[in-house]
Structure formats: C-alpha cells, structure tokens
Amino acid sequence: MNLKWILDTIEESIPIGKIRVIGGGARSESWKRILSNILGKVLVVPRNVEEATSMGAAIIAGVGSGLFDFSAARDFVVDVEQIEPLGNEHKQYLRLYDLFKETYFSLRETFEKLAGIKRG
C-alpha cells in the first residue's frame, strides 16, 4: 500500500504507464499479481530478472565510458512477462487503500511518540 501511495504522489506530476519489476519479488507469481492489483498498473518482467541491477550498472558504465548512450538500454532489456490488474480485485484493494491511509493518519501521533522513544 505504501508503494501505491508513492506512485500516486509521483503521478501528481507525471503519468506512469507500465512498471518493470525486478529482484526476488519478481519471481513470485502471487506478489506480482497482488502488486499489479494494488497499483492498478500493468507490470512487466524482464528476461534477466535476477541480473537486472548488474545489467543496469553495466549499461551505466558503458554510457559513462562513451561506448554507447542510454538508448542502448533497449537492446539489453527484453520483457518476457506482463501482468495486468484485474478490475474487481483492483477495486477491492482501492477500498483497503483508503482504509490504509485513514489508519496511517489516525496513528500519526502514535508514530511520533514511538519515534521519540527510539531517540530518547
């Protein structure tokens, strides 16, 4: 739900289309389905999901050394899966999202007290 909140904040300035997921979570069919439904976005998964961060570092090194520009990243990233949100499930998550935000705001003072305990 926090990821949705962050996404909503970003989309106040720029629209976001598909979202590419990488790392361990991208191996889980359940996690990808839940995330797509919460965000209401199409998720795409690249072929080398485990090596994506290393691939990104290699691309940046190639750009930095002048071997190619960032447009070359398209040649390295090949999406092999696409997960679309399911309308009914997305609507259910939106109701939970509203409750999640309401809960956060009602606990704000408690969070501040907990932070004070940790500092003091």
DSSP file (Angstrom, degrees, kcal/mol; ACC not computed):
  #  RESIDUE AA STRUCTURE BP1 BP2  ACC     N-H-->O    O-->H-N    N-H-->O    O-->H-N    TCO  KAPPA ALPHA  PHI   PSI    X-CA   Y-CA   Z-CA
    1    1 A M     >        0   0    0      0, 0.0     4,-2.1     0, 0.0     5,-0.1   0.000 360.0 360.0 360.0 -34.0    0.0    0.0    0.0
    2    2 A N  H  >  +     0   0    0      1,-0.2     4,-2.5     2,-0.2     5,-0.2   0.889 360.0  55.3 -63.8 -37.1    2.9    2.3    0.6
    3    3 A L  H  > S+     0   0    0      1,-0.2     4,-2.7     2,-0.2    -1,-0.2   0.894 107.1  50.0 -62.0 -38.6    4.1    1.7   -2.9
    4    4 A K  H  > S+     0   0    0      2,-0.2     4,-3.1     1,-0.2    -1,-0.2   0.908 109.0  52.0 -64.3 -41.2    0.7    2.8   -4.2
    5    5 A W  H  X S+     0   0    0     -4,-2.1     4,-1.9     2,-0.2    -2,-0.2   0.917 111.7  46.2 -61.9 -43.2    0.9    6.0   -2.1
    6    6 A I  H  X S+     0   0    0     -4,-2.5     4,-2.4     2,-0.2    -2,-0.2   0.927 112.9  50.1 -63.7 -45.1    4.3    6.7   -3.5
    7    7 A L  H  X S+     0   0    0     -4,-2.7     4,-2.7     1,-0.2    -2,-0.2   0.920 108.9  51.6 -60.1 -44.9    3.1    6.0   -7.0
    8    8 A D  H  X S+     0   0    0     -4,-3.1     4,-0.5     1,-0.2    -1,-0.2   0.896 109.7  50.4 -58.6 -40.5    0.1    8.3   -6.5
    9    9 A T  H >< S+     0   0    0     -4,-1.9     3,-0.9    -5,-0.2     4,-0.4   0.917 111.5  47.2 -64.9 -44.0    2.4   11.1   -5.3
   10   10 A I  H >X S+     0   0    0     -4,-2.4     4,-2.3     1,-0.2     3,-2.1   0.912 106.9  58.0 -62.6 -41.9    4.6   10.7   -8.4
   11   11 A E  H 3< S+     0   0    0     -4,-2.7    -1,-0.2     1,-0.3    -2,-0.2   0.587  87.9  74.5 -71.3  -8.2    1.6   10.7  -10.7
   12   12 A E  T << S+     0   0    0     -3,-0.9    -1,-0.3    -4,-0.5    -2,-0.2   0.767 114.0  25.1 -67.6 -23.2    0.6   14.1   -9.4
   13   13 A S  T <4 S+     0   0    0     -3,-2.1    -2,-0.2    -4,-0.4    -1,-0.1   0.778 135.3  13.3-107.4 -42.0    3.5   15.4  -11.5
   14   14 A I  S  < S-     0   0    0     -4,-2.3    -1,-0.4     2,-0.0     2,-0.2  -0.998  75.2-114.9-140.5 141.9    4.0   12.8  -14.3
   15   15 A P        -     0   0    0      0, 0.0     2,-0.5     0, 0.0    -3,-0.0  -0.500  25.4-150.0 -75.0 144.9    1.9    9.9  -15.5
   16   16 A I        -     0   0    0     -2,-0.2     3,-0.1     1,-0.1    -5,-0.0  -0.963  14.8-178.6-115.9 129.3    3.3    6.4  -15.1
   17   17 A G        -     0   0    0     -2,-0.5    25,-0.1     1,-0.4    -1,-0.1   0.579  58.6  -0.1 -90.8-117.2    2.5    3.6  -17.6
   18   18 A K        -     0   0    0     23,-0.1     2,-0.5    25,-0.1    -1,-0.4  -0.382  67.6-140.2 -73.1 153.9    3.8    0.1  -17.2
   19   19 A I  E     -a   43   0A   0     23,-2.6    25,-2.5    -3,-0.1     2,-0.5  -0.975   6.4-144.3-120.9 125.3    6.0   -0.7  -14.3
   20   20 A R  E     -a   44   0A   0     -2,-0.5     2,-0.4    23,-0.2    25,-0.2  -0.752  16.6-158.9 -88.5 130.2    9.0   -3.0  -14.6
   21   21 A V        +     0   0    0     23,-2.4     2,-0.3    -2,-0.5    11,-0.0  -0.886  15.1 170.5-111.9 142.9    9.7   -5.2  -11.6
   22   22 A I        +     0   0    0     -2,-0.4     3,-0.3    23,-0.1     4,-0.2  -0.840  32.6  45.5-138.4 173.7   13.0   -6.9  -10.8
   23   23 A G  S >  S-     0   0    0     26,-1.7     3,-1.1    -2,-0.3     4,-0.3  -0.250 103.6 -36.8  85.9-172.0   14.6   -8.8   -8.0
   24   24 A G  G >  S+     0   0    0      1,-0.3     3,-1.8     2,-0.2     4,-0.4   0.851 131.4  58.7 -58.7 -40.1   13.4  -11.7   -5.8
   25   25 A G  G >  S+     0   0    0     -3,-0.3     3,-1.4     1,-0.3     7,-0.3   0.803  94.6  66.3 -61.4 -28.1    9.8  -10.4   -5.6
   26   26 A A  G <  S+     0   0    0     -3,-1.1    -1,-0.3     1,-0.3    -2,-0.2   0.582  92.9  61.9 -71.9  -8.3    9.6  -10.6   -9.4
   27   27 A R  G <  S+     0   0    0     -3,-1.8     2,-0.6    -4,-0.3    -1,-0.3   0.642  86.6  87.4 -86.3 -16.3    9.9  -14.4   -9.2
   28   28 A S    <>  -     0   0    0     -3,-1.4     4,-2.2    -4,-0.4     5,-0.2  -0.750  59.9-163.0 -92.7 117.1    6.7  -14.7   -7.1
   29   29 A E  H  > S+     0   0    0     -2,-0.6     4,-2.2     1,-0.2     5,-0.2   0.898  93.4  50.9 -62.0 -40.2    3.5  -15.0   -9.2
   30   30 A S  H  > S+     0   0    0      2,-0.2     4,-2.7     1,-0.2     5,-0.2   0.933 109.7  49.0 -63.6 -46.4    1.4  -14.1   -6.1
   31   31 A W  H  > S+     0   0    0      1,-0.2     4,-2.8     2,-0.2     5,-0.2   0.920 112.1  48.3 -61.2 -44.8    3.5  -11.0   -5.3
   32   32 A K  H  X S+     0   0    0     -4,-2.2     4,-2.5    -7,-0.3    -1,-0.2   0.905 112.7  48.6 -63.6 -41.0    3.3   -9.7   -8.9
   33   33 A R  H  X S+     0   0    0     -4,-2.2     4,-2.2     2,-0.2    53,-0.2   0.932 113.9  46.0 -64.6 -46.1   -0.5  -10.3   -9.1
   34   34 A I  H  X S+     0   0    0     -4,-2.7     4,-2.7     2,-0.2     5,-0.2   0.935 113.7  48.8 -62.7 -46.6   -1.1   -8.5   -5.8
   35   35 A L  H  X S+     0   0    0     -4,-2.8     4,-2.8    -5,-0.2     5,-0.3   0.915 111.3  49.2 -61.8 -44.2    1.2   -5.6   -6.7
   36   36 A S  H  X>S+     0   0    0     -4,-2.5     4,-1.9    -5,-0.2     5,-1.0   0.918 113.6  47.0 -60.9 -43.0   -0.5   -5.2  -10.1
   37   37 A N  H  <5S+     0   0    0     -4,-2.2    -2,-0.2    -5,-0.2    -1,-0.2   0.882 114.0  46.6 -68.3 -38.8   -3.9   -5.2   -8.5
   38   38 A I  H  <5S+     0   0    0     -4,-2.7    -2,-0.2     1,-0.2    -1,-0.2   0.950 119.8  38.7 -66.9 -48.1   -3.0   -2.8   -5.8
   39   39 A L  H  <5S-     0   0    0     -4,-2.8    -2,-0.2    -5,-0.2    -1,-0.2   0.749  97.5-136.0 -75.4 -23.6   -1.3   -0.3   -8.1
   40   40 A G  T  <5 +     0   0    0     -4,-1.9     2,-0.3    -5,-0.3    -3,-0.2   0.826  65.2 121.1  69.2  30.3   -3.8   -0.7  -10.9
   41   41 A K  S   <S-     0   0    0     -5,-1.0     2,-0.4    -6,-0.3    -1,-0.3  -0.889  71.2-107.8-126.9 153.8   -0.9   -0.9  -13.3
   42   42 A V        -     0   0    0     -2,-0.3   -23,-2.6    42,-0.2     2,-0.4  -0.686  35.5-150.9 -76.4 129.7    0.5   -3.4  -15.8
   43   43 A L  E     -aB  19  83A   0     40,-2.7    40,-2.9    -2,-0.4     2,-0.4  -0.849   7.7-161.3-101.6 140.7    3.7   -4.9  -14.5
   44   44 A V  E     -aB  20  82A   0    -25,-2.5   -23,-2.4    -2,-0.4    38,-0.2  -0.955   3.0-154.7-120.7 144.8    6.4   -6.1  -16.9
   45   45 A V  E     - B   0  81A   0     36,-2.3    35,-3.0    -2,-0.4    36,-1.2  -0.970  13.7-136.3-120.7 124.4    9.1   -8.6  -16.0
   46   46 A P  E >   - B   0  79A   0      0, 0.0     3,-0.7     0, 0.0    33,-0.3  -0.360  23.2-113.1 -77.0 160.7   12.4   -8.6  -17.9
   47   47 A R  T 3  S+     0   0    0     31,-3.0     2,-1.1     1,-0.3     3,-0.2   0.913 113.7  45.8 -58.2 -47.3   14.1  -11.8  -19.0
   48   48 A N  T >>  +     0   0    0      1,-0.2     3,-0.6    30,-0.2     4,-0.5  -0.448  69.0 156.6 -98.8  61.5   17.1  -11.4  -16.7
   49   49 A V  G X4 S+     0   0    0     -2,-1.1   -26,-1.7    -3,-0.7     3,-0.6   0.825  72.6  48.5 -58.8 -35.0   15.2  -10.5  -13.6
   50   50 A E  G 34 S+     0   0    0     -3,-0.2     3,-0.3     1,-0.2    -1,-0.3   0.799 117.1  41.3 -76.0 -28.6   17.9  -11.7  -11.2
   51   51 A E  G <> S+     0   0    0     -3,-0.6     4,-2.8     1,-0.2     5,-0.2   0.272  81.2 109.4-101.8  10.6   20.7   -9.8  -13.0
   52   52 A A  H <X S+     0   0    0     -3,-0.6     4,-2.5    -4,-0.5    -1,-0.2   0.876  78.6  48.0 -59.2 -41.6   18.8   -6.6  -13.7
   53   53 A T  H  > S+     0   0    0     -3,-0.3     4,-2.1    -4,-0.3    -1,-0.2   0.903 113.6  47.5 -69.0 -38.1   20.7   -4.5  -11.3
   54   54 A S  H  > S+     0   0    0      2,-0.2     4,-2.3     1,-0.2    -2,-0.2   0.904 111.4  51.7 -65.5 -40.1   24.0   -5.8  -12.6
   55   55 A M  H  X S+     0   0    0     -4,-2.8     4,-2.4     1,-0.2    -2,-0.2   0.914 109.0  50.8 -62.2 -42.5   22.8   -5.2  -16.1
   56   56 A G  H  X S+     0   0    0     -4,-2.5     4,-2.5    -5,-0.2    -1,-0.2   0.911 109.6  49.7 -61.0 -42.6   21.9   -1.6  -15.2
   57   57 A A  H  X S+     0   0    0     -4,-2.1     4,-2.3     1,-0.2    -1,-0.2   0.895 110.6  50.3 -63.4 -39.5   25.3   -1.0  -13.7
   58   58 A A  H  X S+     0   0    0     -4,-2.3     4,-2.3     2,-0.2    -2,-0.2   0.895 110.2  49.9 -65.8 -39.6   26.9   -2.3  -16.9
   59   59 A I  H  X S+     0   0    0     -4,-2.4     4,-2.5     2,-0.2    -2,-0.2   0.934 111.0  48.8 -63.7 -45.8   24.8   -0.1  -19.0
   60   60 A I  H  X S+     0   0    0     -4,-2.5     4,-3.0     1,-0.2    -2,-0.2   0.899 111.0  50.9 -61.7 -40.1   25.7    3.0  -16.9
   61   61 A A  H  X S+     0   0    0     -4,-2.3     4,-2.1     2,-0.2     6,-0.2   0.905 110.0  50.2 -63.4 -40.4   29.4    2.0  -17.2
   62   62 A G  H  <>S+     0   0    0     -4,-2.3     5,-2.0     2,-0.2     6,-1.1   0.893 113.3  45.2 -64.2 -40.4   29.0    1.7  -20.9
   63   63 A V  H ><5S+     0   0    0     -4,-2.5     3,-1.3     4,-0.2    -2,-0.2   0.932 112.9  51.2 -67.0 -45.4   27.4    5.2  -21.1
   64   64 A G  H 3<5S+     0   0    0     -4,-3.0    -2,-0.2     1,-0.3    -1,-0.2   0.830 111.3  47.4 -62.0 -33.0   30.0    6.7  -18.8
   65   65 A S  T 3<5S-     0   0    0     -4,-2.1    -1,-0.3    -5,-0.2    -2,-0.2   0.464 115.9-114.2 -89.8  -0.2   32.9    5.3  -20.8
   66   66 A G  T < 5S+     0   0    0     -3,-1.3    -3,-0.2    -4,-0.3    -2,-0.1   0.581  79.6 125.6  83.3   9.2   31.3    6.5  -24.1
   67   67 A L  S   <S-     0   0    0     -5,-2.0     2,-0.3    -6,-0.2    -4,-0.2   0.854  84.3 -23.4 -69.1 -33.5   30.7    3.1  -25.6
   68   68 A F        -     0   0    0     -6,-1.1    -2,-0.3    -9,-0.1    -1,-0.2  -0.959  67.4-105.6-162.4 175.1   27.0    3.9  -26.1
   69   69 A D    >   -     0   0    0     -2,-0.3     3,-2.1    -3,-0.1     4,-0.2  -0.536  46.2 -89.6-106.2 178.1   24.2    6.2  -24.9
   70   70 A F  G >  S+     0   0    0      1,-0.3     3,-1.9    -2,-0.2     4,-0.3   0.731 117.4  73.9 -62.8 -22.2   21.2    5.3  -22.7
   71   71 A S  G >  S+     0   0    0      1,-0.3     3,-1.3     2,-0.2    -1,-0.3   0.770  83.5  70.5 -62.3 -22.3   19.1    4.4  -25.8
   72   72 A A  G X> S+     0   0    0     -3,-2.1     3,-1.6     1,-0.3     4,-0.7   0.695  76.7  80.9 -66.6 -18.1   21.2    1.2  -26.0
   73   73 A A  H X> S+     0   0    0     -3,-1.9     4,-1.8     1,-0.3     3,-1.0   0.826  80.4  66.4 -57.6 -30.7   19.4    0.0  -22.8
   74   74 A R  H <4 S+     0   0    0     -3,-1.3    -1,-0.3    -4,-0.3    -2,-0.2   0.814  96.7  55.0 -61.0 -29.1   16.5   -1.0  -25.0
   75   75 A D  H <4 S+     0   0    0     -3,-1.6    -1,-0.3    -4,-0.3    -2,-0.2   0.740 111.8  43.2 -75.1 -22.5   18.8   -3.6  -26.6
   76   76 A F  H << S+     0   0    0     -3,-1.0     2,-0.7    -4,-0.7    -2,-0.2   0.730 101.3  72.0 -94.7 -25.8   19.6   -5.2  -23.2
   77   77 A V     <  +     0   0    0     -4,-1.8     2,-0.5   -30,-0.1    -1,-0.1  -0.832  56.0 174.3-102.1 112.9   16.2   -5.2  -21.6
   78   78 A V        -     0   0    0     -2,-0.7   -31,-3.0    -3,-0.0     2,-0.3  -0.961  22.0-143.8-119.5 114.6   13.8   -7.8  -23.0
   79   79 A D  E     +B   46   0A   0     -2,-0.5     3,-0.1   -33,-0.3    -2,-0.0  -0.599  21.6 174.4 -80.0 135.3   10.5   -8.1  -21.3
   80   80 A V  E     +     0   0A   0    -35,-3.0     2,-0.3    -2,-0.3    -1,-0.1   0.458  61.3  38.3-118.9  -6.0    9.1  -11.7  -21.1
   81   81 A E  E     -B   45   0A   0    -36,-1.2   -36,-2.3     2,-0.0     2,-0.4  -0.998  54.5-167.1-148.2 147.6    6.0  -11.4  -19.0
   82   82 A Q  E     -B   44   0A   0     -2,-0.3     2,-0.5   -38,-0.2   -38,-0.2  -0.995   5.3-164.4-137.7 130.3    3.2   -8.9  -18.5
   83   83 A I  E     -B   43   0A   0    -40,-2.9   -40,-2.7    -2,-0.4    -2,-0.0  -0.967   8.2-160.0-117.9 122.0    0.7   -8.9  -15.6
   84   84 A E        -     0   0    0     -2,-0.5   -42,-0.2   -42,-0.2   -47,-0.1  -0.800  24.9-109.6-101.6 141.9   -2.5   -6.9  -15.9
   85   85 A P        -     0   0    0      0, 0.0     2,-0.6     0, 0.0   -48,-0.1  -0.390  27.9-125.4 -66.9 146.3   -4.5   -5.8  -13.0
   86   86 A L     >  -     0   0    0    -53,-0.2     4,-3.0     1,-0.1     5,-0.3  -0.847  16.4-136.6 -94.8 123.2   -7.9   -7.5  -12.6
   87   87 A G  H  > S+     0   0    0     -2,-0.6     4,-2.1     1,-0.2     5,-0.1   0.844  99.0  44.3 -49.0 -49.9  -10.7   -4.9  -12.3
   88   88 A N  H  > S+     0   0    0      1,-0.2     4,-1.8     2,-0.2    -1,-0.2   0.911 116.3  46.3 -67.4 -42.1  -12.6   -6.4   -9.5
   89   89 A E  H  > S+     0   0    0      1,-0.2     4,-2.4     2,-0.2    -2,-0.2   0.892 110.6  53.9 -67.2 -38.2   -9.6   -7.2   -7.4
   90   90 A H  H  X S+     0   0    0     -4,-3.0     4,-2.2     1,-0.2    -2,-0.2   0.915 107.2  51.5 -60.6 -42.6   -8.2   -3.7   -8.0
   91   91 A K  H  X S+     0   0    0     -4,-2.1     4,-1.6    -5,-0.3    -1,-0.2   0.890 109.1  50.6 -62.4 -39.3  -11.4   -2.2   -6.8
   92   92 A Q  H  X S+     0   0    0     -4,-1.8     4,-1.8     1,-0.2    -1,-0.2   0.917 110.5  48.9 -64.5 -42.6  -11.2   -4.2   -3.6
   93   93 A Y  H  X S+     0   0    0     -4,-2.4     4,-2.7     1,-0.2    -2,-0.2   0.854 105.2  58.8 -66.0 -33.7   -7.7   -3.1   -3.0
   94   94 A L  H  X S+     0   0    0     -4,-2.2     4,-2.2     2,-0.2    -1,-0.2   0.893 104.7  50.4 -62.5 -38.2   -8.7    0.5   -3.5
   95   95 A R  H  X S+     0   0    0     -4,-1.6     4,-1.7     1,-0.2    -1,-0.2   0.922 112.8  46.0 -64.1 -42.4  -11.1    0.2   -0.7
   96   96 A L  H  X S+     0   0    0     -4,-1.8     4,-2.7     1,-0.2    -2,-0.2   0.863 108.8  57.2 -66.2 -35.1   -8.4   -1.2    1.5
   97   97 A Y  H  X S+     0   0    0     -4,-2.7     4,-2.5     2,-0.2     5,-0.2   0.916 104.9  50.3 -62.4 -44.4   -6.0    1.5    0.3
   98   98 A D  H  X S+     0   0    0     -4,-2.2     4,-2.2     1,-0.2    -1,-0.2   0.914 113.0  46.6 -60.0 -42.1   -8.4    4.2    1.6
   99   99 A L  H  X S+     0   0    0     -4,-1.7     4,-2.6     2,-0.2    -2,-0.2   0.879 109.0  55.9 -67.0 -38.4   -8.6    2.4    4.9
  100  100 A F  H  X S+     0   0    0     -4,-2.7     4,-2.3     2,-0.2    -2,-0.2   0.933 110.5  44.1 -58.0 -48.4   -4.8    2.1    5.0
  101  101 A K  H  X S+     0   0    0     -4,-2.5     4,-2.4     2,-0.2     5,-0.2   0.899 112.4  52.1 -66.2 -40.1   -4.4    5.8    4.6
  102  102 A E  H  X S+     0   0    0     -4,-2.2     4,-2.0    -5,-0.2    -1,-0.2   0.914 110.5  48.9 -60.8 -42.8   -7.1    6.6    7.1
  103  103 A T  H  X S+     0   0    0     -4,-2.6     4,-1.4     2,-0.2    -2,-0.2   0.912 109.5  52.4 -63.2 -43.7   -5.3    4.3    9.6
  104  104 A Y  H >< S+     0   0    0     -4,-2.3     3,-0.6     1,-0.2     4,-0.4   0.948 111.4  45.5 -57.2 -50.4   -2.0    5.9    8.9
  105  105 A F  H >< S+     0   0    0     -4,-2.4     3,-0.8     1,-0.3     4,-0.3   0.854 110.9  52.8 -66.3 -33.6   -3.3    9.4    9.6
  106  106 A S  H 3< S+     0   0    0     -4,-2.0    -1,-0.3     1,-0.2     4,-0.2   0.752 113.9  44.4 -72.4 -21.1   -5.2    8.3   12.7
  107  107 A L  T <X S+     0   0    0     -4,-1.4     4,-2.7    -3,-0.6    -1,-0.2   0.357  81.1 104.1-100.9   4.7   -1.9    6.8   14.1
  108  108 A R  H <> S+     0   0    0     -3,-0.8     4,-2.1    -4,-0.4     5,-0.2   0.905  82.0  48.3 -54.9 -45.9    0.3    9.7   13.2
  109  109 A E  H  > S+     0   0    0     -4,-0.3     4,-2.0     1,-0.2    -1,-0.2   0.891 111.2  51.1 -63.2 -39.1    0.6   11.0   16.7
  110  110 A T  H  > S+     0   0    0      2,-0.2     4,-2.6     1,-0.2    -1,-0.2   0.905 107.8  52.9 -63.7 -41.6    1.4    7.5   18.0
  111  111 A F  H  X S+     0   0    0     -4,-2.7     4,-2.4     1,-0.2    -2,-0.2   0.901 108.1  51.0 -60.0 -41.0    4.1    7.2   15.3
  112  112 A E  H  X S+     0   0    0     -4,-2.1     4,-1.9    -5,-0.2    -1,-0.2   0.900 109.9  49.4 -64.7 -40.7    5.6   10.4   16.6
  113  113 A K  H  X S+     0   0    0     -4,-2.0     4,-1.8     2,-0.2    -2,-0.2   0.915 110.8  50.2 -63.8 -43.0    5.6    9.2   20.2
  114  114 A L  H  X S+     0   0    0     -4,-2.6     4,-1.9     1,-0.2    -2,-0.2   0.903 109.1  51.5 -62.2 -40.4    7.2    5.9   19.1
  115  115 A A  H  X S+     0   0    0     -4,-2.4     4,-2.0     1,-0.2    -1,-0.2   0.881 107.6  53.9 -63.0 -37.8    9.9    7.9   17.3
  116  116 A G  H  X S+     0   0    0     -4,-1.9     4,-2.1     1,-0.2    -1,-0.2   0.873 106.4  51.4 -64.6 -37.2   10.5    9.9   20.5
  117  117 A I  H  < S+     0   0    0     -4,-1.8    -1,-0.2     1,-0.2    -2,-0.2   0.914 109.2  50.6 -64.6 -43.0   11.0    6.8   22.5
  118  118 A K  H  < S+     0   0    0     -4,-1.9    -2,-0.2     1,-0.2    -1,-0.2   0.885 114.6  43.7 -64.1 -39.5   13.6    5.5   20.0
  119  119 A R  H  <        0   0    0     -4,-2.0    -1,-0.2     1,-0.2    -2,-0.2   0.847 360.0 360.0 -74.0 -33.4   15.5    8.8   20.1
  120  120 A G     <        0   0    0     -4,-2.1    -2,-0.2    -5,-0.2    -1,-0.2   0.454 360.0 360.0-102.3 360.0   15.4    9.2   23.8
